[in-house]
């Protein structure tokens, strides 16, 4: 089943970590980067490692995956973060300010070594880069294909890129994203699909605006994104509902798949007075996969 909501949780807050799993987000991103002051990173690594290690064995019920956002690979904190949290066995690593697929390949080598050291199953730890936070990164969004089987998705950021470009805002006079950020978003989506991994939309900063969040989720899903990052627990339910197929969508998708299965070897079928071809079948299969059906 696709991971819909990816909720950031400050790695240095015992209170927020203690409450996080009850929220029900598909993914919790235990944050060691922007949410943690430099002087608290060492303590945060310890808290995150303990939180990861304290998780009980999987009982079969769906629960939040636990990922960790480390600091950029270009910083001295990145390896300290990895060495500090890998004993806890995170499900994945979110790596910010990634500039190319080559950097993810380097991270994969680090994870190979750390998994071997900690006795973790080889290849278990997955990776999602935040792939649009520098000017150079925007030109490399097609470079992630085939870099490592660990790659699970790509996401983008609309907050760091303006600072990198020297822009005063990422919005135009109409309140919509300015063209360069729309371009980064589109290229991230295309890069993820080209790499065969999940495209994850960026944060909606105003956590009090549920209507605005719902609107951006609907647009993101329409465009092809399959999940979104949350910065506040109140955003999780909206995101998970928005990126879940409705019963009507599922019923239609089942009928499309059934129509093709009833007519093996054909390229088009008729359903409800419409002719359907392979793109319709692929879309129906995608909808069913989002709900864990296939």
C-alpha positions as CSV (number, residue, x, y, z in Angstrom):
1,X,0.0,0.0,0.0
2,X,1.3,3.5,-0.9
3,X,2.6,5.7,1.9
4,X,0.3,8.7,1.8
5,X,1.2,11.0,4.8
6,X,4.8,11.5,5.8
7,X,4.8,13.4,9.1
8,X,7.8,15.3,10.4
9,X,8.5,14.8,14.1
10,X,11.3,16.8,15.8
11,X,14.0,14.3,16.9
12,X,14.9,16.2,20.0
13,X,11.4,16.4,21.5
14,X,10.6,13.5,23.9
15,X,7.0,14.7,24.2
16,X,6.3,14.8,20.4
17,X,8.1,11.5,19.9
18,X,6.0,9.9,22.6
19,X,2.7,11.0,20.9
20,X,3.8,10.5,17.3
21,X,2.9,6.8,16.7
22,X,-0.7,7.3,18.0
23,X,-1.3,9.8,15.2
24,X,-1.6,7.1,12.6
25,X,0.5,8.6,9.8
26,X,1.7,6.1,7.3
27,X,5.3,7.4,7.8
28,X,6.9,9.3,10.7
29,X,10.0,11.2,9.7
30,X,12.1,11.6,12.8
31,X,13.9,14.9,12.0
32,X,17.6,15.6,12.8
33,X,17.9,18.5,10.3
34,X,15.8,21.7,10.3
35,X,13.7,20.9,13.4
36,X,16.8,20.5,15.6
37,X,19.3,23.2,16.7
38,X,22.9,22.3,16.0
39,X,23.8,22.1,19.7
40,X,21.0,19.6,20.3
41,X,21.8,17.2,17.5
42,X,23.9,14.8,19.6
43,X,21.1,14.5,22.1
44,X,18.5,14.1,19.3
45,X,20.4,11.2,17.8
46,X,20.3,9.4,21.1
47,X,16.6,10.0,21.5
48,X,15.8,8.9,18.0
49,X,18.0,5.7,18.3
50,X,16.2,4.8,21.6
51,X,12.8,5.5,20.0
52,X,13.6,3.2,17.1
53,X,15.0,0.5,19.3
54,X,12.0,0.6,21.6
55,X,9.4,-0.3,18.9
56,X,7.8,-3.6,19.6
57,X,8.0,-6.4,17.0
58,X,5.5,-6.2,14.2
59,X,2.2,-7.9,15.2
60,X,0.8,-7.8,11.6
61,X,-1.3,-4.7,12.1
62,X,-0.5,-1.7,9.9
63,X,1.6,0.8,11.8
64,X,3.7,3.9,11.0
65,X,7.0,3.3,9.2
66,X,9.8,5.1,11.0
67,X,12.2,7.1,8.8
68,X,14.9,9.5,9.8
69,X,15.8,12.8,8.1
70,X,19.5,13.2,8.4
71,X,21.6,16.3,7.6
72,X,22.9,16.9,4.1
73,X,25.6,14.6,2.9
74,X,27.8,17.6,2.3
75,X,27.8,18.3,6.0
76,X,29.9,16.7,8.7
77,X,26.7,15.8,10.6
78,X,25.4,13.4,8.0
79,X,27.7,10.4,8.9
80,X,27.2,11.2,12.6
81,X,23.5,11.1,12.1
82,X,23.7,7.7,10.3
83,X,26.1,6.1,12.7
84,X,23.9,7.4,15.6
85,X,20.5,6.1,14.4
86,X,21.3,3.0,12.4
87,X,21.6,0.8,15.5
88,X,17.8,1.4,15.9
89,X,17.0,0.0,12.5
90,X,15.0,2.8,10.8
91,X,12.8,1.8,7.9
92,X,14.3,4.5,5.7
93,X,16.4,7.7,5.5
94,X,15.3,11.0,4.1
95,X,18.3,12.9,2.8
96,X,17.9,16.7,2.2
97,X,19.6,18.9,-0.3
98,X,20.5,16.0,-2.6
99,X,22.0,17.3,-5.8
100,X,22.0,14.1,-7.9
101,X,21.5,10.4,-8.1
102,X,25.2,9.9,-7.6
103,X,24.9,11.3,-4.1
104,X,22.2,8.7,-3.3
105,X,24.6,6.0,-4.6
106,X,27.1,7.2,-2.1
107,X,24.5,7.1,0.7
108,X,23.7,3.5,-0.4
109,X,27.3,2.5,0.2
110,X,27.2,4.0,3.6
111,X,24.1,2.1,4.4
112,X,25.7,-1.1,3.1
113,X,28.5,-0.8,5.7
114,X,26.2,0.3,8.6
115,X,23.7,-2.5,8.0
116,X,26.6,-5.0,8.0
117,X,28.0,-3.5,11.2
118,X,24.6,-3.6,13.0
119,X,23.4,-7.0,11.7
120,X,20.5,-5.4,9.8
121,X,19.3,-7.3,6.7
122,X,21.2,-6.0,3.7
123,X,19.3,-3.5,1.7
124,X,16.5,-3.1,4.2
125,X,16.9,0.6,4.7
126,X,15.3,2.7,2.0
127,X,16.0,6.2,0.8
128,X,14.0,9.2,-0.2
129,X,15.9,12.3,-1.3
130,X,14.6,15.9,-1.1
131,X,15.7,16.6,-4.6
132,X,15.1,20.2,-5.4
133,X,16.7,22.3,-2.6
134,X,19.6,23.7,-4.6
135,X,20.0,25.3,-8.0
136,X,22.2,22.4,-9.2
137,X,19.7,19.8,-8.0
138,X,16.9,21.0,-10.4
139,X,19.1,20.1,-13.4
140,X,19.6,16.5,-12.1
141,X,16.1,15.3,-11.5
142,X,16.4,12.7,-14.2
143,X,19.6,11.2,-12.7
144,X,17.9,8.9,-10.1
145,X,16.9,6.1,-12.4
146,X,18.7,2.8,-11.5
147,X,21.1,4.3,-8.9
148,X,20.1,1.9,-6.1
149,X,17.3,-0.5,-5.2
150,X,17.1,1.3,-1.9
151,X,15.5,4.3,-3.7
152,X,11.8,4.4,-2.6
153,X,10.7,7.9,-3.7
154,X,11.5,11.4,-4.6
155,X,10.2,14.6,-2.9
156,X,10.8,18.2,-3.5
157,X,11.0,21.4,-1.3
158,X,9.7,24.8,-2.0
159,X,11.3,26.5,1.0
160,X,15.1,26.1,0.6
161,X,15.2,26.6,-3.1
162,X,14.2,30.3,-2.9
163,X,17.0,30.9,-0.4
164,X,19.5,29.1,-2.7
165,X,18.3,31.3,-5.7
166,X,18.3,34.6,-3.8
167,X,14.6,35.0,-4.2
168,X,12.5,36.9,-1.6
169,X,9.5,34.5,-2.0
170,X,8.4,31.4,-3.8
171,X,5.0,32.9,-4.6
172,X,3.8,35.1,-7.4
173,X,1.5,38.1,-6.9
174,X,-1.5,35.8,-7.3
175,X,-0.3,33.6,-4.4
176,X,0.5,30.6,-6.6
177,X,4.0,29.1,-6.8
178,X,6.3,31.1,-9.1
179,X,7.3,29.4,-12.3
180,X,10.7,28.1,-11.2
181,X,9.1,26.2,-8.3
182,X,6.3,24.8,-10.5
183,X,9.1,23.6,-12.8
184,X,11.0,22.0,-9.9
185,X,7.7,20.3,-8.8
186,X,7.0,19.0,-12.3
187,X,10.5,17.7,-12.8
188,X,10.5,15.9,-9.4
189,X,7.3,14.2,-10.4
190,X,8.6,13.1,-13.8
191,X,12.0,12.1,-12.2
192,X,10.3,9.9,-9.7
193,X,8.0,8.2,-12.2
194,X,11.0,7.7,-14.6
195,X,12.9,6.0,-11.7
196,X,9.9,3.8,-10.8
197,X,9.5,5.2,-7.3
198,X,6.9,7.1,-5.4
199,X,6.5,10.8,-6.1
200,X,5.8,12.6,-2.8
201,X,4.5,16.2,-2.7
202,X,6.1,18.8,-0.5
203,X,4.6,20.4,2.7
204,X,1.7,22.8,2.9
205,X,3.1,25.3,5.4
206,X,-0.2,26.7,6.9
207,X,-1.2,23.8,9.1
208,X,-4.4,25.7,10.3
209,X,-5.8,25.9,6.7
210,X,-7.4,22.5,6.2
211,X,-9.4,23.7,3.2
212,X,-6.2,24.9,1.5
213,X,-4.4,21.7,2.3
214,X,-7.3,19.6,0.9
215,X,-7.2,21.7,-2.3
216,X,-3.4,21.2,-2.8
217,X,-3.7,17.5,-2.1
218,X,-6.4,17.1,-4.7
219,X,-4.3,18.9,-7.2
220,X,-1.2,16.9,-6.4
221,X,-3.1,13.6,-6.7
222,X,-4.6,14.7,-10.0
223,X,-1.1,15.5,-11.3
224,X,0.3,12.1,-10.3
225,X,1.7,12.5,-6.8
226,X,0.8,9.6,-4.4
227,X,1.6,11.1,-1.1
228,X,2.5,14.4,0.7
229,X,4.7,15.5,3.6
230,X,2.9,16.9,6.7
231,X,4.4,19.3,9.2
232,X,1.7,19.1,11.8
233,X,-0.4,16.1,13.2
234,X,-3.6,17.9,12.2
235,X,-2.7,17.5,8.5
236,X,-2.3,13.8,8.6
237,X,-6.0,12.8,8.3
238,X,-6.6,15.2,5.5
239,X,-3.6,13.9,3.5
240,X,-4.4,10.2,4.0
241,X,-8.0,10.7,3.0
242,X,-7.1,12.8,0.0
243,X,-4.6,10.3,-1.4
244,X,-6.9,7.3,-0.8
245,X,-9.2,6.2,-3.7
246,X,-12.9,6.6,-3.0
247,X,-15.2,3.7,-3.1
248,X,-16.6,4.9,-6.4
249,X,-13.0,5.0,-7.8
250,X,-12.3,1.6,-6.6
251,X,-15.5,0.1,-7.9
252,X,-14.8,1.6,-11.4
253,X,-11.2,0.4,-11.4
254,X,-12.3,-3.1,-10.5
255,X,-14.7,-3.1,-13.4
256,X,-12.1,-1.8,-15.8
257,X,-9.6,-4.5,-14.8
258,X,-12.4,-7.2,-14.9
259,X,-13.4,-6.1,-18.5
260,X,-9.8,-6.5,-19.7
261,X,-9.4,-9.9,-18.0
262,X,-12.6,-11.1,-19.6
263,X,-11.2,-10.2,-23.0
264,X,-7.5,-11.4,-22.9
265,X,-5.3,-10.4,-25.8
266,X,-7.3,-7.4,-26.9
267,X,-6.1,-3.8,-26.8
268,X,-9.5,-2.1,-26.3
269,X,-12.7,-3.0,-24.5
270,X,-16.1,-1.3,-24.2
271,X,-17.5,-0.3,-20.8
272,X,-20.5,1.9,-20.1
273,X,-20.5,3.2,-23.7
274,X,-16.9,4.2,-23.7
275,X,-13.9,2.5,-25.4
276,X,-11.0,1.9,-23.0
277,X,-7.4,1.1,-24.0
278,X,-4.2,0.3,-22.2
279,X,-3.7,3.7,-20.4
280,X,-7.1,3.2,-18.8
281,X,-6.1,-0.3,-17.6
282,X,-2.9,1.0,-16.2
283,X,-4.7,3.8,-14.4
284,X,-7.2,1.4,-13.0
285,X,-4.4,-0.9,-11.8
286,X,-2.7,2.1,-10.2
287,X,-5.8,3.0,-8.2
288,X,-6.2,-0.6,-7.0
289,X,-2.5,-0.7,-6.0
290,X,-3.0,2.5,-3.9
291,X,-5.6,0.6,-1.9
292,X,-3.5,-2.5,-1.5
293,X,-5.5,-4.4,-4.1
294,X,-3.9,-6.1,-7.1
